Amino acid sequence: PFVIVCNHQASLDLLGMVEVIPERCVPIAKQELLYLGTVGWACWLSGIIFIDRHRRDAAIEVISHTASAMRREKVR
């Protein structure tokens, strides 16, 4: 298992990230990206899991649920 952290500065950076992210990877992003028009739609349609960074308890719950599903389905 591993973690890839991407601190992109523009929407075009997403195109480069798609090339380096391995198969069966579980992407997680801040919820604010969901509201960036076309980028938000693309993220949502690709199955990205969104984390609400302003609600700590909710974010921890989403990450815990995601980690359990990842172990069960043997994904990274």
N, C-alpha and C positions, 0 to 999 in steps of 0.2 A: 504493500500500500504506500501511497505517497500523496502529497498535497502540492498543487500548482497554484501559485498566487499571481494574479495578473492585475497590475495597477495601470489600467489603460487610461489614456488622456483624450482619446477621440473615438468616435463611432467606428472609424476604419480599423482601429486596433482589433476589433472583434474578428475581422477577417483573418488576421494573423493568428489569433488565439485558436481559431477553429482548426488550423493546420497542426498545431502542437498538442492539442488535447487528445489523449489516447482514447481508443474505443472503450465502451462500457464504463465511461467516466461519469460521475455525478456532479454536474455543475451547480454551484450555489452562488447567488448574487444578492446585492442589497436591493430591497424592494423598490427603491427610487428608480431603478432602471426600468421597471415595469411601465412607468409613465413617460417614457421617452419616445412616443410615437411609434414609428416603424421599428426602431430598435427594440422597444418594449414588446411589441407583437412578436417579433422574431424570437426573442428570448423566451417568451411564454410558450410559443408553438414548439420550440425545441426542447421543452421540458425542464428548463432551469428552475431550481427551487429558490424561492425568494425569501429573504430574511428581513424582518422588520427590526432594524437596529435601534429604534426608539423604544421598543417594548422588549426589554431584556428577557423576561420570563417566556414570552411567546417565541423569541428567537431560539432560546435554549431548547424549548420543546420541539420546535421544527428540526433542529440539528440532531437531537436525540432520536427522534422518529426516523429521520433520514439515515442515521448511523445504523440503527437496528435493521432497516430495510436493506442497506448495503451489505451487512454481514449475512443476512438471510439469502440474498440473491447473488452473493459473491461478486460484487462490483467494487470498483475503486472510487 
